[in-house]
Amino acid sequence: MKKYVIIVAGGKGLRMGSELPKQFLPIGGRPVLMHTLEAFRKYEATLQIILVLPKEQQDFWKQLCEEYHFDVGHLIADGGETRFHSVKNGLALVRESGLVGVHDGVRPFVSVDVIRNCYDLAETRKAVIPVIDVVETVRHLTGNSSETVSRNDYKLVQTPQVFDTELLKRAYTQEFTPFFTDDASVVETMGVPVYLAEGNRENIKITTPFDLKIGSALL
């Protein structure tokens, strides 16, 4: 079965307070994005990696690959106006039927076990996302007040989110709405159930300077 992963890296680094986009910031001596691509190459050597980058960042990325002698093979697709449009552009490079994962470029600490489990489950479940438990107390805002709700009723969603390729392509023919915050929300709009798999807590999304510190400690 042909397998793909679309790695979306369109961040501008605004919350990071850096002129350098967050996916290019160094961690452990190399850009975040390189760690992310390597995690998927470790999972499977034949996995087709599709990296989605804004056009204005692509030359810089190629320079970084030369500078760091980075040789993980991948295709590059143009970033879009939103994450939705970026994934749609990446899907245009998915040529064969099989499975396709979508992963945030700034999640470099996803475990190979989580990647493998999501792809394995997607062979039969068609739509699989990794999640972790909520460990904090959760409050629900109701107008000007709020109330505590059971954290057992909620999960935190991670990536990669893995789907049957034809299913995800069909889902992305829909018109964009702000409700589409991840790929599962796009697929669910068609009435397709999404299966939950266990994620790994280290699979953080690096978006702030504090996250960089955590990432350095994890390395």
C-alpha positions as CSV (number, residue, x, y, z in Angstrom):
1,M,0.0,0.0,0.0
2,K,1.4,3.4,-1.0
3,K,2.0,5.7,1.9
4,Y,2.4,9.5,1.9
5,V,2.8,12.2,4.5
6,I,2.1,15.8,4.0
7,I,4.2,17.9,6.4
8,V,2.7,21.4,6.7
9,A,5.2,24.2,7.6
10,G,3.7,27.6,6.9
11,G,4.4,29.3,10.2
12,K,5.6,32.9,10.3
13,G,7.0,32.8,13.9
14,L,4.7,35.6,15.2
15,R,4.2,33.9,18.6
16,M,7.8,33.0,18.7
17,G,8.8,36.7,18.5
18,S,11.3,35.8,15.9
19,E,11.9,37.1,12.3
20,L,12.9,33.5,11.4
21,P,9.9,31.2,10.9
22,K,9.5,28.8,13.7
23,Q,10.1,25.7,11.5
24,F,13.6,26.9,10.7
25,L,14.7,27.8,14.3
26,P,17.5,25.6,15.5
27,I,17.0,22.9,18.1
28,G,19.8,20.5,19.0
29,G,22.0,22.2,16.4
30,R,19.6,21.8,13.5
31,P,16.3,23.4,12.2
32,V,13.2,22.0,13.8
33,L,11.8,20.9,10.4
34,M,14.7,18.6,9.8
35,H,14.0,16.7,13.0
36,T,10.3,16.3,11.9
37,L,11.2,14.9,8.4
38,E,13.7,12.5,9.9
39,A,11.0,11.1,12.3
40,F,8.9,10.0,9.3
41,R,11.9,8.6,7.4
42,K,12.7,6.5,10.4
43,Y,9.2,5.1,10.3
44,E,9.5,3.9,6.7
45,A,12.2,4.4,4.0
46,T,9.6,4.2,1.2
47,L,7.2,6.8,2.7
48,Q,6.7,9.6,0.2
49,I,7.2,12.9,2.1
50,I,5.6,16.0,0.8
51,L,6.7,19.2,2.4
52,V,4.4,22.2,2.1
53,L,6.2,25.6,2.4
54,P,5.3,29.1,1.4
55,K,7.0,30.0,-1.9
56,E,9.0,32.8,-0.3
57,Q,10.6,30.3,2.1
58,Q,11.5,27.5,-0.3
59,D,14.9,28.9,-1.5
60,F,15.9,29.4,2.1
61,W,14.9,25.8,3.0
62,K,17.0,24.5,0.1
63,Q,20.0,26.6,1.4
64,L,19.5,25.1,4.8
65,C,19.5,21.5,3.3
66,E,22.8,22.2,1.6
67,E,24.3,23.8,4.7
68,Y,23.4,20.9,7.0
69,H,23.9,18.2,4.4
70,F,20.3,17.2,4.9
71,D,19.5,14.3,2.5
72,V,16.0,13.1,3.5
73,G,14.2,12.9,0.1
74,H,11.0,14.9,-0.2
75,L,8.8,16.8,-2.7
76,I,7.8,20.5,-2.1
77,A,4.4,21.9,-2.5
78,D,3.4,25.6,-2.3
79,G,1.8,26.8,0.9
80,G,-1.7,28.3,0.7
81,E,-3.6,31.1,2.3
82,T,-4.6,28.8,5.2
83,R,-3.7,25.4,6.5
84,F,-6.6,24.0,4.6
85,H,-5.4,25.4,1.3
86,S,-1.8,24.2,2.1
87,V,-3.0,20.6,2.7
88,K,-5.0,20.8,-0.5
89,N,-1.9,21.8,-2.4
90,G,0.0,18.9,-0.9
91,L,-2.7,16.5,-1.8
92,A,-2.3,17.4,-5.5
93,L,1.0,15.6,-5.3
94,V,-0.6,12.4,-4.0
95,R,-0.8,10.3,-7.2
96,E,-1.7,6.8,-6.0
97,S,-4.3,5.2,-3.8
98,G,-3.2,4.2,-0.3
99,L,-2.8,6.1,3.0
100,V,-1.8,9.8,3.6
101,G,-0.9,11.4,6.8
102,V,-0.9,15.1,7.6
103,H,1.6,16.4,10.2
104,D,2.5,19.7,11.6
105,G,6.1,20.7,10.6
106,V,6.8,22.0,14.1
107,R,6.0,18.7,15.9
108,P,9.5,17.1,15.7
109,F,9.0,14.8,18.7
110,V,6.3,12.5,17.4
111,S,7.3,8.9,18.2
112,V,7.8,6.3,15.5
113,D,5.4,4.0,17.4
114,V,2.7,6.6,17.2
115,I,3.3,7.1,13.5
116,R,3.2,3.4,12.8
117,N,0.1,2.8,14.9
118,C,-1.8,5.6,13.1
119,Y,-0.9,4.2,9.6
120,D,-1.6,0.6,10.7
121,L,-5.1,1.5,12.1
122,A,-5.9,3.7,9.0
123,E,-5.7,0.6,6.8
124,T,-9.0,-0.5,8.2
125,R,-10.4,2.5,10.0
126,K,-9.8,5.0,7.1
127,A,-9.5,8.0,9.4
128,V,-7.2,8.0,12.5
129,I,-5.9,10.8,14.7
130,P,-3.6,10.6,17.8
131,V,-4.8,12.1,21.0
132,I,-3.7,12.4,24.6
133,D,-5.6,12.9,27.9
134,V,-6.3,16.3,29.3
135,V,-4.5,16.5,32.7
136,E,-5.5,20.1,33.7
137,T,-8.9,21.1,35.1
138,V,-11.1,22.3,32.3
139,R,-13.6,25.2,32.5
140,H,-16.3,26.0,30.0
141,L,-17.1,29.6,29.3
142,T,-20.8,30.5,29.4
143,G,-21.4,34.2,28.6
144,N,-19.8,36.2,31.4
145,S,-19.3,33.2,33.7
146,S,-17.7,29.8,33.5
147,E,-18.1,26.3,34.9
148,T,-15.9,23.2,35.5
149,V,-16.5,20.3,33.1
150,S,-15.2,16.8,33.3
151,R,-11.8,16.5,31.7
152,N,-12.5,12.9,31.0
153,D,-14.9,14.0,28.3
154,Y,-12.1,15.7,26.3
155,K,-8.9,14.8,24.5
156,L,-6.0,16.9,23.1
157,V,-5.5,16.3,19.4
158,Q,-2.1,15.8,17.8
159,T,-0.7,14.8,14.4
160,P,-0.1,12.9,12.2
161,Q,-3.7,12.4,11.2
162,V,-3.9,9.6,8.8
163,F,-6.5,8.8,6.2
164,D,-7.4,6.8,3.1
165,T,-6.1,8.9,0.3
166,E,-9.4,8.9,-1.7
167,L,-11.3,9.9,1.4
168,L,-9.1,12.8,2.2
169,K,-9.0,14.0,-1.4
170,R,-12.8,13.9,-1.5
171,A,-13.0,15.8,1.8
172,Y,-10.8,18.6,0.5
173,T,-13.1,19.3,-2.5
174,Q,-15.4,21.0,0.0
175,E,-15.4,24.8,0.4
176,F,-13.3,26.1,3.2
177,T,-14.9,27.3,6.4
178,P,-13.2,28.6,9.6
179,F,-14.4,25.5,11.4
180,F,-11.8,23.4,9.5
181,T,-9.0,23.6,12.1
182,D,-7.5,20.2,11.3
183,D,-8.0,17.4,8.8
184,A,-10.3,15.4,11.0
185,S,-12.8,18.4,11.1
186,V,-12.7,18.4,7.3
187,V,-13.4,14.7,7.0
188,E,-16.1,14.7,9.8
189,T,-18.1,17.3,7.8
190,M,-18.9,14.5,5.3
191,G,-20.3,12.3,8.1
192,V,-17.2,10.1,8.3
193,P,-16.3,8.8,11.8
194,V,-12.8,9.5,13.0
195,Y,-11.0,6.8,15.1
196,L,-8.8,7.9,18.1
197,A,-5.4,6.5,18.6
198,E,-3.0,7.0,21.5
199,G,-0.5,9.8,21.0
200,N,2.7,10.6,22.9
201,R,3.0,13.5,25.3
202,E,6.4,14.6,23.9
203,N,4.7,15.3,20.6
204,I,4.4,19.0,21.4
205,K,3.8,21.8,18.8
206,I,6.7,24.2,19.0
207,T,5.2,27.7,18.8
208,T,6.7,29.8,21.6
209,P,10.2,30.3,23.2
210,F,9.1,28.2,26.1
211,D,8.4,25.3,23.7
212,L,11.9,25.6,22.3
213,K,13.3,25.2,25.9
214,I,11.1,22.1,26.4
215,G,12.3,20.8,23.0
216,S,15.9,21.2,23.9
217,A,15.4,19.3,27.1
218,L,13.6,16.5,25.2
219,L,16.6,16.2,22.8
